[in-house]
């Protein structure tokens, strides 16, 4: 077990919860202080289960621990697969005192959280994210849900976890493409809220891509601290929290158009952040040098800076029209006032948006 466990906190009054970050936490850290009863259901997938399921069981000494193993991938983030969680809970007669545990990446976390929000009108759950993207983003903040063929994450609930346990050792088993996908969300925090972190990322990116443990821990802690700060101020995305979606309106359109799972979420967000930066430049908020910095950093993380070949401006407009941030049919986007400061706005030029889409669609 690691000698150093870093603990952050999401401040939400009596629903506040810790984020525990360190190496070797799976199988060694007792999580029973965050389980109200003696029964646990671990939800994982068929990629993660052989690697970490047995270790995760040991985090709940004295508990009866059941599990349900789902198919891996964004393509399975739907009603049919969600029902497998409910089936397992009911077959094993789990009560309102049970605790669901999400062991896996963002898909497992979102679906487990949604199941926890719904089962017997709400039970506790714990996040044990095993991918970089889920560690720095989806495991923190209480957004849960599933996809619909017409739009990503359009069905779900806000339901905060009791605890988030981040074992940085799990990142060593990730393929490079998954590491890059996670780095998209890390870059996002620097762009929207922390120019110093952005500068650090420019220097540290080669170490992050190479899975340097110290650099990864620093990036995870700084990302989680930023997200925890924002969530504490705006839990249900009434205003400020929407800045966490930089690049996501463009990115979700890419994911939906390409077919869920064809592009990883982080890959789509990487291209989407570059598109948002270009629109910000056309609106006079960023310089060409700023845009170059964004493009270089996204490329250095191993991410695409262009949407899929064949995707047209009309495809973007049609799919962005169902984005959750829109209000009464008005498209709202997250743009950059400067590197390190973001805004949620409807006040962008439709001509600039059309020109941005035309520049990126080939």
C-alpha positions in Angstrom: 0.0 0.0 0.0 1.2 3.5 -0.7 2.8 5.5 2.1 0.9 8.6 0.9 -2.8 8.9 0.4 -3.9 12.4 -0.7 -7.4 13.3 0.4 -9.5 16.0 -1.3 -13.1 16.8 -0.4 -16.2 17.7 -2.3 -17.9 20.2 -0.1 -21.7 19.7 -0.2 -22.7 20.1 3.4 -24.0 16.9 4.9 -23.5 15.2 1.6 -19.8 16.1 1.4 -17.5 13.2 0.5 -13.8 12.4 0.2 -11.6 11.7 -2.9 -8.8 9.4 -1.9 -5.8 9.3 -4.3 -2.8 7.1 -4.0 -1.0 3.9 -5.3 -2.1 0.5 -4.1 -5.5 1.5 -2.7 -7.5 -1.3 -4.3 -7.7 -4.2 -2.0 -6.1 -2.4 1.0 -8.2 0.6 2.0 -11.2 -0.2 4.2 -14.2 1.5 2.7 -16.8 0.2 5.1 -17.0 3.6 6.9 -18.9 4.7 3.7 -21.3 1.7 3.5 -24.4 2.1 5.6 -25.2 -1.6 5.6 -23.4 -5.0 5.4 -24.2 -5.7 1.7 -22.3 -4.4 -1.4 -22.9 -4.9 -5.1 -19.8 -4.2 -7.3 -20.6 -3.3 -10.9 -17.8 -3.7 -13.3 -17.2 -4.8 -16.9 -15.6 -7.8 -18.6 -12.3 -6.0 -19.2 -11.8 -4.7 -15.6 -13.2 -7.7 -13.7 -10.3 -10.1 -14.4 -7.8 -7.3 -13.3 -9.3 -5.8 -10.2 -12.6 -7.4 -9.0 -11.0 -9.7 -6.4 -8.9 -6.9 -5.0 -11.9 -4.6 -4.9 -13.8 -7.2 -2.8 -11.1 -6.8 -0.1 -12.0 -3.1 0.3 -15.2 -4.2 2.1 -14.1 -6.5 5.0 -17.1 -8.1 6.8 -19.5 -7.3 4.1 -21.4 -9.7 1.8 -20.1 -8.6 -1.6 -22.0 -9.5 -4.8 -21.0 -8.5 -8.3 -22.4 -7.9 -11.8 -20.1 -7.9 -14.8 -21.3 -5.8 -17.8 -20.0 -5.8 -21.4 -17.3 -3.2 -21.9 -17.8 -0.1 -24.0 -19.8 3.1 -24.7 -22.1 1.1 -27.1 -23.5 -0.7 -24.0 -24.4 2.4 -22.0 -28.2 1.9 -22.5 -31.4 0.8 -20.9 -30.9 -2.9 -21.7 -27.6 -3.2 -20.0 -28.7 -0.9 -17.1 -31.4 -3.4 -16.4 -28.8 -6.1 -15.8 -27.8 -4.1 -12.6 -31.4 -4.0 -11.4 -31.8 -7.7 -12.2 -28.8 -8.6 -10.1 -29.9 -6.4 -7.2 -33.4 -7.9 -7.2 -32.3 -11.5 -7.7 -29.9 -11.1 -4.7 -32.6 -9.3 -2.7 -30.6 -6.2 -2.0 -32.3 -3.7 0.2 -32.3 0.1 0.6 -29.2 -0.3 2.9 -27.1 -1.8 0.1 -24.1 0.1 -1.4 -23.4 -0.1 -5.1 -19.7 0.2 -6.2 -18.6 1.3 -9.6 -15.4 -0.4 -10.5 -14.3 0.7 -14.0 -14.3 3.7 -16.3 -16.8 6.4 -17.1 -19.4 4.1 -18.6 -19.5 1.8 -15.5 -19.5 4.9 -13.2 -22.3 6.6 -15.0 -24.5 3.5 -15.2 -23.8 2.4 -11.6 -24.6 5.9 -10.3 -27.8 6.0 -12.3 -28.8 2.6 -11.0 -28.1 3.7 -7.4 -30.2 6.9 -7.9 -33.1 4.7 -9.1 -33.0 1.5 -7.1 -35.6 1.7 -4.3 -35.7 5.4 -5.0 -32.0 5.9 -4.1 -29.2 3.9 -2.5 -25.6 4.8 -1.7 -22.8 4.2 -4.1 -19.0 4.5 -4.2 -16.8 5.2 -7.2 -13.6 3.2 -7.8 -12.5 4.6 -11.2 -9.8 2.7 -13.1 -9.3 4.9 -16.2 -7.6 8.3 -16.2 -10.7 10.0 -17.7 -13.0 8.6 -15.0 -10.5 9.5 -12.3 -10.3 13.1 -13.2 -13.8 13.7 -14.4 -16.8 11.4 -14.4 -16.3 9.8 -10.9 -16.5 13.2 -9.2 -19.6 15.4 -9.2 -22.6 13.1 -9.2 -23.6 13.2 -12.9 -25.0 9.8 -13.8 -26.9 8.5 -16.8 -27.1 6.5 -20.0 -27.1 7.4 -23.7 -30.0 7.6 -26.1 -29.7 7.0 -29.9 -30.6 10.7 -30.4 -28.2 12.2 -27.8 -25.4 11.3 -25.3 -26.2 11.3 -21.6 -29.7 12.7 -22.1 -31.3 10.4 -19.5 -29.9 10.4 -16.0 -29.9 11.9 -12.6 -27.7 13.9 -10.2 -26.6 11.4 -7.5 -23.5 12.0 -5.5 -21.2 9.2 -4.4 -20.3 8.6 -0.7 -16.6 8.3 -1.5 -14.3 8.2 -4.5 -11.2 5.9 -4.3 -8.6 6.5 -7.0 -5.8 3.9 -7.2 -3.2 5.4 -9.6 -1.7 1.9 -10.1 -4.7 1.0 -12.4 -3.4 3.4 -15.0 -0.4 1.2 -15.8 -2.8 -1.3 -17.4 -4.4 1.2 -19.7 -3.7 1.2 -23.5 -2.2 4.4 -24.8 -5.4 5.5 -26.5 -7.3 5.4 -23.2 -4.5 7.4 -21.5 -4.8 10.1 -24.2 -8.6 10.2 -23.8 -8.2 10.9 -20.1 -5.6 13.6 -20.8 -8.3 15.6 -22.8 -10.2 16.2 -19.5 -7.0 17.1 -17.7 -6.2 19.7 -20.4 -9.7 21.0 -20.0 -9.2 22.1 -16.4 -6.2 24.1 -17.3 -8.0 25.8 -20.2 -11.1 26.7 -18.2 -9.8 27.7 -14.8 -6.0 27.4 -14.2 -3.5 29.0 -16.6 -0.6 27.9 -14.3 -1.8 24.3 -14.5 -2.0 24.7 -18.3 1.6 25.8 -18.4 2.6 22.9 -16.2 0.8 20.5 -18.6 2.8 21.9 -21.5 6.0 21.0 -19.7 4.8 17.7 -18.2 2.9 16.2 -21.1 5.7 13.8 -22.3 5.9 12.4 -18.7 2.1 12.1 -18.5 1.9 10.2 -21.8 4.7 7.9 -20.6 2.7 7.2 -17.4 5.1 8.7 -15.0 3.6 8.1 -11.6 4.5 11.4 -10.0 3.2 13.5 -12.9 0.0 11.5 -13.1 -0.7 11.9 -9.4 -0.1 15.6 -9.6 -2.4 15.9 -12.7 -5.2 13.8 -11.0 -5.1 15.8 -7.8 -5.1 19.2 -9.5 -7.9 18.1 -11.8 -10.1 16.7 -9.0 -9.5 19.8 -6.9 -10.7 22.0 -9.7 -13.8 19.9 -10.3 -14.6 19.6 -6.6 -14.4 23.4 -6.3 -16.8 24.0 -9.2 -19.3 21.3 -8.1 -19.3 22.7 -4.5 -20.4 26.1 -6.0 -22.9 24.7 -8.5 -23.9 21.1 -7.9 -26.7 20.9 -10.5 -25.2 22.9 -13.3 -27.3 26.0 -12.9 -24.5 28.2 -14.1 -20.8 27.9 -13.3 -20.6 24.1 -13.6 -21.4 24.2 -17.3 -17.8 25.4 -17.9 -16.7 21.8 -17.2 -18.2 21.0 -20.6 -15.6 22.9 -22.7 -15.5 21.1 -26.0 -18.3 18.7 -25.0 -21.0 20.2 -27.2 -18.9 19.7 -30.3 -17.6 16.4 -28.8 -20.9 14.8 -28.0 -22.0 15.6 -31.6 -19.0 13.8 -32.9 -19.7 10.7 -30.6 -23.3 10.5 -31.6 -22.6 11.0 -35.3 -19.7 8.4 -35.4 -21.7 5.9 -33.3 -21.1 5.5 -29.6 -17.7 3.9 -28.9 -16.2 4.6 -32.4 -14.5 7.7 -31.0 -13.6 7.6 -27.3 -15.2 10.4 -25.3 -11.8 12.1 -24.6 -10.9 11.9 -28.3 -14.1 13.7 -29.2 -13.6 16.3 -26.4 -10.0 16.9 -27.6 -11.2 17.9 -31.1 -14.1 19.7 -29.6 -11.8 21.9 -27.4 -9.8 22.9 -30.4 -13.1 23.9 -32.2 -14.2 25.9 -29.2 -10.8 27.6 -29.1 -11.1 28.5 -32.8 -14.6 29.9 -32.3 -13.2 31.9 -29.3 -10.4 33.2 -31.6 -12.9 34.3 -34.3 -14.8 36.1 -31.5 -11.8 38.1 -30.6 -11.1 36.5 -27.2 -8.1 34.3 -28.1 -5.1 35.2 -30.2 -3.7 33.0 -33.0 -0.8 32.2 -30.6 -3.3 31.0 -28.0 -5.0 28.8 -30.5 -1.6 27.3 -31.5 -0.9 26.5 -27.8 -4.2 24.6 -27.5 -3.6 22.7 -30.7 -0.1 21.8 -29.8 -1.1 20.5 -26.3 -4.0 18.5 -27.6 -1.7 16.9 -30.3 1.0 16.2 -27.7 -1.6 14.3 -25.7 -2.1 12.0 -28.7 -5.6 13.4 -29.4 -7.2 14.3 -32.7 -7.7 18.0 -33.5 -10.2 17.5 -36.3 -13.7 15.8 -36.3 -14.2 12.6 -38.3 -13.8 12.8 -42.0 -17.2 13.1 -43.7 -18.9 14.9 -40.8 -20.6 18.1 -42.2 -21.5 21.4 -40.6 -25.2 20.4 -40.8 -24.5 17.2 -38.8 -23.0 19.3 -36.0 -25.9 21.8 -36.0 -28.5 19.0 -35.9 -26.8 17.1 -33.1 -25.8 20.2 -31.1 -29.5 21.3 -31.1 -30.2 18.5 -28.5 -27.4 19.5 -26.1 -28.5 19.7 -22.4 -27.0 23.2 -22.0 -29.4 24.7 -24.5 -32.2 26.8 -23.2 -35.5 27.1 -25.0 -33.9 26.2 -28.3 -31.0 28.6 -28.0 -27.6 27.0 -28.5 -25.2 27.7 -25.6 -21.5 27.0 -25.8 -18.5 27.2 -23.5 -15.9 29.5 -25.0 -12.6 30.8 -23.7 -12.2 34.5 -22.7 -8.5 33.7 -22.3 -6.4 30.6 -21.6 -7.4 29.8 -18.1 -10.9 31.4 -18.1 -14.1 30.1 -19.7 -17.6 31.4 -20.0 -21.0 29.9 -20.9 -22.6 32.0 -23.6 -25.2 32.4 -26.2 -23.7 35.6 -27.5 -21.5 34.2 -30.2 -21.8 35.1 -33.9 -23.7 32.6 -35.9 -21.4 33.5 -38.8 -18.3 32.7 -36.7 -19.8 29.4 -35.7 -20.7 28.6 -39.4 -17.1 29.5 -40.4 -15.6 27.4 -37.6 -17.6 24.4 -38.6 -16.7 24.9 -42.3 -13.0 25.2 -41.4 -13.0 21.9 -39.5 -15.3 19.7 -41.7 -13.6 18.1 -44.6 
